């Protein structure tokens, strides 16, 4: 993967407000937002779709009041450079090149 500004920004967003998990045949990245951040949500959605060359899924959770952007793909952990699961327990950090 080429080390670009978009790549670095997505890794930072994912580590800050994201969750990396497993589906049976692929992995997912979910990024959580305050629904009032409409411009930022739109910006991150464009970044995801440009970087992964794939549409992301957007939904609003009434029970928690958050907007979630999700994208699924194989080997997202390898692309983002940190493992699936709890970022705190796994001590996930920014890659050295960033």
MMTF fields as JSON, N, C-alpha, C and O atoms, coordinates in Angstrom:
{
  "mmtfVersion": "1.0.0",
  "mmtfProducer": "UNKNOWN",
  "numBonds": 391,
  "numAtoms": 392,
  "numGroups": 98,
  "numChains": 1,
  "numModels": 1,
  "chainsPerModel": [1],
  "groupsPerChain": [98],
  "chainIdList": ["A"],
  "bondAtomList": [4, 2, 8, 6, 12, 10, 16, 14, 20, 18, 24, 22, 28, 26, 32, 30, 36, 34, 40, 38, 44, 42, 48, 46, 52, 50, 56, 54, 60, 58, 64, 62, 68, 66, 72, 70, 76, 74, 80, 78, 84, 82, 88, 86, 92, 90, 96, 94, 100, 98, 104, 102, 108, 106, 112, 110, 116, 114, 120, 118, 124, 122, 128, 126, 132, 130, 136, 134, 140, 138, 144, 142, 148, 146, 152, 150, 156, 154, 160, 158, 164, 162, 168, 166, 172, 170, 176, 174, 180, 178, 184, 182, 188, 186, 192, 190, 196, 194, 200, 198, 204, 202, 208, 206, 212, 210, 216, 214, 220, 218, 224, 222, 228, 226, 232, 230, 236, 234, 240, 238, 244, 242, 248, 246, 252, 250, 256, 254, 260, 258, 264, 262, 268, 266, 272, 270, 276, 274, 280, 278, 284, 282, 288, 286, 292, 290, 296, 294, 300, 298, 304, 302, 308, 306, 312, 310, 316, 314, 320, 318, 324, 322, 328, 326, 332, 330, 336, 334, 340, 338, 344, 342, 348, 346, 352, 350, 356, 354, 360, 358, 364, 362, 368, 366, 372, 370, 376, 374, 380, 378, 384, 382, 388, 386],
  "bondOrderList": [1, 1, 1, 1, 1, 1, 1, 1, 1, 1, 1, 1, 1, 1, 1, 1, 1, 1, 1, 1, 1, 1, 1, 1, 1, 1, 1, 1, 1, 1, 1, 1, 1, 1, 1, 1, 1, 1, 1, 1, 1, 1, 1, 1, 1, 1, 1, 1, 1, 1, 1, 1, 1, 1, 1, 1, 1, 1, 1, 1, 1, 1, 1, 1, 1, 1, 1, 1, 1, 1, 1, 1, 1, 1, 1, 1, 1, 1, 1, 1, 1, 1, 1, 1, 1, 1, 1, 1, 1, 1, 1, 1, 1, 1, 1, 1, 1],
  "groupList": [{"groupName": "UNK", "atomNameList": ["N", "CA", "C", "O"], "elementList": ["N", "C", "C", "O"], "formalChargeList": [0, 0, 0, 0], "bondAtomList": [1, 0, 2, 1, 3, 2], "bondOrderList": [1, 1, 2], "singleLetterCode": "X", "chemCompType": "L-PEPTIDE LINKING"}],
  "groupTypeList": [0, 0, 0, 0, 0, 0, 0, 0, 0, 0, 0, 0, 0, 0, 0, 0, 0, 0, 0, 0, 0, 0, 0, 0, 0, 0, 0, 0, 0, 0, 0, 0, 0, 0, 0, 0, 0, 0, 0, 0, 0, 0, 0, 0, 0, 0, 0, 0, 0, 0, 0, 0, 0, 0, 0, 0, 0, 0, 0, 0, 0, 0, 0, 0, 0, 0, 0, 0, 0, 0, 0, 0, 0, 0, 0, 0, 0, 0, 0, 0, 0, 0, 0, 0, 0, 0, 0, 0, 0, 0, 0, 0, 0, 0, 0, 0, 0, 0],
  "groupIdList": [1, 2, 3, 4, 5, 6, 7, 8, 9, 10, 11, 12, 13, 14, 15, 16, 17, 18, 19, 20, 21, 22, 23, 24, 25, 26, 27, 28, 29, 30, 31, 32, 33, 34, 35, 36, 37, 38, 39, 40, 41, 42, 43, 44, 45, 46, 47, 48, 49, 50, 51, 52, 53, 54, 55, 56, 57, 58, 59, 60, 61, 62, 63, 64, 65, 66, 67, 68, 69, 70, 71, 72, 73, 74, 75, 76, 77, 78, 79, 80, 81, 82, 83, 84, 85, 86, 87, 88, 89, 90, 91, 92, 93, 94, 95, 96, 97, 98],
  "secStructList": [7, 7, 7, 7, 2, 2, 2, 2, 2, 2, 2, 2, 2, 2, 2, 2, 2, 3, 3, 3, 3, 3, 7, 1, 1, 1, 3, 3, 3, 3, 3, 3, 3, 3, 6, 6, 7, 2, 2, 2, 2, 2, 2, 2, 2, 2, 2, 2, 2, 2, 2, 2, 6, 1, 7, 7, 3, 3, 3, 3, 3, 6, 6, 6, 6, 3, 3, 3, 3, 3, 3, 3, 3, 6, 6, 2, 2, 2, 2, 2, 6, 1, 7, 1, 1, 7, 6, 6, 6, 6, 6, 7, 7, 7, 7, 6, 6, 7],
  "xCoordList": [0.839, 0.0, 0.89, 1.816, 0.59, 1.365, 1.069, -0.082, 2.096, 1.964, 1.579, 2.435, 0.281, -0.234, -0.877, -1.073, -1.202, -1.872, -3.26, -3.677, -3.976, -5.307, -5.203, -6.002, -4.228, -3.998, -3.705, -4.291, -2.82, -2.467, -3.685, -3.902, -4.469, -5.651, -6.67, -7.256, -6.891, -7.837, -7.386, -8.208, -6.105, -5.595, -5.84, -6.261, -5.581, -5.818, -7.281, -7.61, -8.163, -9.603, -10.052, -10.811, -9.58, -9.952, -9.476, -10.217, -8.262, -7.745, -8.468, -8.634, -8.895, -9.565, -11.027, -11.458, -11.792, -13.241, -13.756, -14.959, -12.861, -13.27, -13.257, -12.784, -13.796, -13.848, -13.609, -14.316, -12.623, -12.283, -12.755, -12.365, -13.603, -14.155, -14.229, -13.842, -14.734, -14.812, -16.238, -17.122, -16.457, -17.625, -17.124, -15.914, -18.017, -17.539, -16.502, -15.552, -16.666, -15.739, -14.903, -14.13, -15.038, -14.258, -14.199, -14.644, -13.66, -13.583, -14.341, -14.608, -14.687, -15.367, -14.665, -14.04, -14.79, -14.352, -15.587, -16.252, -15.896, -17.002, -16.418, -15.575, -16.876, -16.447, -17.694, -18.702, -17.625, -18.765, -18.678, -17.606, -19.839, -19.895, -21.075, -22.086, -20.924, -22.04, -22.862, -22.288, -24.173, -24.971, -24.933, -25.276, -24.53, -24.427, -23.236, -23.156, -22.317, -21.106, -21.327, -20.551, -22.36, -22.753, -21.636, -21.414, -20.937, -19.866, -18.707, -18.137, -18.364, -17.267, -17.639, -16.799, -18.88, -19.345, -19.214, -18.719, -19.66, -19.577, -18.112, -17.789, -17.234, -15.804, -15.189, -14.483, -15.457, -14.887, -15.464, -14.754, -16.73, -17.347, -16.629, -16.361, -16.318, -15.586, -14.186, -13.731, -13.497, -12.162, -12.214, -11.405, -13.171, -13.304, -13.534, -12.906, -14.441, -14.794, -13.664, -13.484, -12.912, -11.759, -10.641, -10.039, -10.367, -9.259, -9.533, -8.676, -10.728, -11.048, -11.709, -11.928, -12.028, -12.689, -13.952, -14.213, -14.724, -15.904, -16.849, -16.394, -18.145, -19.14, -19.156, -19.017, -19.327, -19.493, -20.98, -21.8, -21.305, -22.682, -22.856, -22.045, -23.9, -24.16, -25.484, -26.481, -25.478, -26.731, -26.736, -25.689, -27.93, -28.119, -28.687, -29.68, -28.058, -28.564, -29.337, -28.76, -30.648, -31.501, -31.19, -31.235, -30.872, -30.648, -29.428, -29.414, -28.409, -27.2, -27.035, -26.216, -27.814, -27.741, -26.469, -25.983, -25.922, -24.706, -24.93, -25.794, -24.137, -24.098, -22.896, -21.82, -23.083, -22.005, -21.748, -22.671, -20.485, -20.049, -19.355, -18.52, -19.691, -19.083, -18.628, -19.293, -17.476, -16.973, -16.442, -15.831, -16.664, -16.175, -15.294, -15.522, -14.289, -13.304, -12.424, -12.327, -11.795, -10.856, -9.57, -9.129, -8.985, -7.661, -7.564, -6.521, -8.624, -8.566, -7.516, -6.891, -7.325, -6.319, -4.924, -4.14, -4.616, -3.305, -3.187, -2.123, -4.273, -4.253, -4.062, -3.254, -4.814, -4.766, -3.585, -3.203, -3.016, -1.807, -2.041, -1.138, -3.244, -3.492, -4.522, -5.302, -4.535, -5.376, -6.846, -7.204, -7.683, -9.108, -9.275, -8.507, -10.27, -10.562, -10.343, -10.269, -10.243, -10.111, -8.769, -7.707, -8.835, -7.604, -6.779, -5.55, -7.451, -6.747, -6.029, -4.834, -6.761, -6.159, -5.034, -4.024, -5.214, -4.195, -3.049, -2.07, -3.177, -2.183, -1.86, -0.7, -2.918, -2.759, -2.304, -2.838, -1.312, -0.772, -0.62, -0.756, -0.336, -0.102, 1.153, 2.142, 1.12, 2.335, 3.463, 3.216, 4.677, 5.848, 5.978, 6.454, 5.565, 5.736, 4.838, 5.13, 3.769, 2.879, 3.49, 2.914],
  "yCoordList": [-1.179, 0.0, 1.25, 1.368, 2.172, 3.415, 4.297, 4.431, 4.889, 5.752, 7.16, 7.953, 7.457, 8.736, 9.483, 8.924, 10.752, 11.564, 11.004, 10.99, 10.545, 9.97, 8.704, 8.491, 7.876, 6.646, 6.981, 6.379, 7.918, 8.311, 8.867, 8.551, 9.686, 10.266, 9.194, 9.245, 8.233, 7.161, 6.293, 5.878, 6.02, 5.242, 6.018, 5.435, 7.317, 8.143, 8.187, 8.079, 8.346, 8.365, 7.019, 6.961, 5.939, 4.587, 4.317, 3.748, 4.714, 4.507, 5.381, 4.986, 6.554, 7.454, 7.118, 6.957, 7.009, 6.847, 5.574, 5.43, 4.652, 3.465, 2.197, 2.159, 1.153, -0.172, -1.162, -1.147, -2.01, -3.015, -4.37, -4.794, -5.05, -6.326, -7.338, -7.061, -8.514, -9.626, -9.971, -10.012, -10.219, -10.915, -12.307, -12.536, -13.249, -14.604, -14.672, -15.449, -13.872, -14.003, -12.756, -12.733, -11.737, -10.513, -9.741, -10.233, -8.564, -7.7, -6.415, -6.085, -5.689, -4.419, -3.325, -3.571, -2.126, -0.934, -0.085, 0.292, 0.216, 1.105, 2.354, 2.272, 3.503, 4.774, 5.47, 5.559, 5.964, 6.518, 8.05, 8.62, 8.701, 10.16, 10.699, 10.022, 11.928, 12.709, 13.121, 13.632, 12.922, 13.25, 14.726, 15.068, 15.591, 17.026, 17.335, 18.429, 16.395, 16.591, 16.208, 15.433, 16.735, 16.338, 16.522, 15.639, 17.648, 17.899, 16.921, 16.425, 16.647, 15.723, 14.3, 13.584, 13.89, 12.568, 12.442, 11.438, 13.464, 13.46, 13.379, 12.646, 14.136, 14.141, 12.754, 12.262, 12.126, 10.803, 9.756, 8.845, 9.882, 8.947, 9.018, 7.985, 10.221, 10.393, 9.784, 9.108, 10.026, 9.438, 7.91, 7.29, 7.309, 5.847, 5.315, 4.344, 5.961, 5.465, 5.655, 4.827, 6.726, 6.919, 5.94, 5.357, 5.764, 4.904, 3.438, 2.752, 2.962, 1.549, 1.258, 0.096, 2.302, 2.149, 1.304, 0.4, 1.629, 0.861, 1.764, 2.613, 1.596, 2.384, 1.983, 0.807, 2.971, 2.684, 2.703, 3.209, 2.149, 2.058, 3.034, 3.042, 3.859, 4.841, 4.511, 4.231, 4.549, 4.339, 5.147, 5.535, 5.385, 6.107, 5.146, 4.466, 5.087, 4.237, 5.105, 5.933, 4.91, 5.711, 5.475, 6.405, 4.225, 3.898, 4.595, 4.907, 4.843, 5.503, 6.914, 7.684, 7.256, 8.6, 8.864, 9.994, 7.84, 8.022, 7.634, 6.817, 8.235, 7.848, 6.935, 7.203, 5.861, 4.897, 4.795, 4.595, 4.937, 4.615, 3.27, 3.049, 2.378, 1.05, 0.67, 0.946, 0.031, -0.541, -1.924, -2.107, -2.894, -4.25, -4.694, -4.349, -5.466, -5.913, -6.964, -7.0, -7.803, -8.777, -8.065, -7.121, -8.526, -8.11, -6.614, -5.998, -6.034, -4.631, -4.416, -3.357, -5.417, -5.283, -5.092, -4.295, -5.802, -5.656, -4.294, -3.675, -3.833, -2.53, -1.397, -0.494, -1.451, -0.367, -0.486, 0.497, -1.66, -1.828, -2.055, -1.844, -2.482, -2.862, -3.992, -4.138, -4.803, -5.996, -5.705, -4.651, -6.668, -6.632, -6.712, -7.393, -6.02, -6.113, -4.804, -3.737, -4.899, -3.748, -3.043, -3.622, -1.799, -1.046, -0.783, -0.746, -0.601, -0.329, -1.594, -1.562, -2.698, -3.958, -4.411, -4.947, -4.194, -4.579, -3.575, -3.802, -2.472, -1.39, -0.935, -0.76, -0.753, -0.313, 1.135, 1.986, 1.402, 2.756, 3.118, 2.272, 4.39, 4.861, 4.181, 4.043, 3.76, 3.203, 4.23, 5.434, 3.759, 4.638, 5.595, 6.718, 5.167, 6.022, 7.263, 8.262, 7.209, 8.371, 9.341, 10.396],
  "zCoordList": [0.0, 0.0, 0.0, 0.802, -0.91, -0.98, 0.217, 0.632, 0.761, 1.932, 1.474, 1.083, 1.527, 1.066, 2.226, 3.305, 1.995, 3.012, 3.322, 4.48, 2.295, 2.515, 3.361, 4.273, 3.057, 3.813, 5.278, 6.178, 5.519, 6.881, 7.622, 8.792, 6.945, 7.577, 7.938, 9.02, 7.059, 7.351, 8.522, 9.339, 8.605, 9.742, 11.038, 12.036, 11.028, 12.215, 12.608, 13.789, 11.634, 11.9, 12.454, 13.422, 11.837, 12.277, 13.704, 14.506, 14.022, 15.378, 16.393, 17.547, 15.975, 16.903, 17.125, 18.266, 16.056, 16.169, 15.521, 15.306, 15.21, 14.479, 15.299, 16.434, 14.681, 15.261, 14.13, 13.123, 14.3, 13.306, 13.827, 14.915, 13.038, 13.48, 12.348, 11.212, 12.688, 11.738, 11.367, 12.223, 10.09, 9.577, 9.22, 9.231, 8.904, 8.596, 7.464, 7.557, 6.394, 5.264, 4.998, 4.04, 5.807, 5.606, 6.925, 7.963, 6.875, 8.05, 7.765, 6.61, 8.825, 8.645, 9.438, 10.47, 8.924, 9.631, 9.834, 8.869, 11.079, 11.41, 12.055, 12.949, 11.591, 12.158, 12.681, 11.98, 13.913, 14.619, 14.675, 14.878, 14.488, 14.429, 15.218, 15.404, 15.676, 16.184, 14.967, 14.005, 14.965, 13.777, 13.387, 12.255, 14.285, 13.974, 13.068, 12.509, 12.917, 12.122, 10.655, 10.095, 10.043, 8.688, 7.658, 6.829, 7.697, 6.728, 6.917, 5.945, 8.186, 8.47, 8.034, 7.488, 8.269, 7.84, 6.326, 5.815, 5.625, 4.161, 3.703, 2.768, 4.37, 4.042, 4.23, 3.35, 5.376, 5.662, 4.705, 4.279, 4.374, 3.422, 2.074, 1.461, 1.615, 0.356, 0.463, -0.459, 1.597, 1.799, 1.718, 1.026, 2.431, 2.426, 1.02, 0.599, 0.304, -1.017, -2.024, -2.917, -1.89, -2.783, -2.462, -3.364, -1.185, -0.787, -1.115, -1.671, -0.769, -0.96, -2.302, -2.645, -3.064, -4.359, -4.217, -5.01, -3.184, -2.837, -2.052, -1.285, -2.232, -1.501, -0.034, 0.303, 0.83, 2.252, 2.584, 1.817, 3.726, 4.179, 5.331, 6.257, 5.292, 6.349, 7.02, 6.354, 8.355, 9.081, 10.373, 10.892, 10.872, 12.12, 13.149, 12.889, 14.318, 15.407, 16.379, 17.085, 16.41, 17.291, 18.762, 19.567, 19.115, 20.528, 21.116, 22.307, 20.306, 20.802, 20.26, 20.761, 19.233, 18.66, 17.876, 17.852, 17.233, 16.445, 14.987, 14.667, 14.125, 12.717, 12.546, 13.082, 11.802, 11.571, 10.077, 9.287, 9.7, 8.349, 8.428, 9.305, 7.524, 7.534, 6.135, 5.137, 6.102, 4.86, 5.2, 6.252, 4.333, 4.592, 3.434, 2.274, 3.791, 2.81, 3.489, 4.715, 2.7, 3.266, 3.682, 3.026, 4.766, 5.239, 5.589, 5.364, 6.128, 6.549, 7.638, 7.702, 8.491, 9.539, 8.951, 9.466, 7.897, 7.247, 6.566, 6.586, 5.969, 5.289, 6.298, 6.082, 7.403, 8.389, 9.35, 9.986, 9.458, 10.265, 11.747, 12.556, 12.112, 13.502, 13.533, 12.592, 14.618, 14.643, 14.926, 15.452, 14.563, 14.871, 16.385, 17.065, 16.902, 18.328, 19.058, 18.447, 20.348, 21.23, 21.011, 21.24, 20.57, 20.263, 21.523, 21.465, 22.656, 23.915, 24.395, 24.688, 24.472, 24.926, 23.997, 24.453, 22.696, 21.723, 21.633, 20.922, 22.353, 22.345, 20.922, 20.549, 20.149, 18.759, 18.725, 19.435, 17.891, 17.774, 16.304, 15.42, 16.062, 14.692, 14.149, 14.869, 12.901, 12.285, 12.296, 12.223, 12.385, 12.492, 11.303, 11.468, 10.118, 8.935, 8.987, 8.33, 9.749, 9.877, 10.86, 11.126]
}
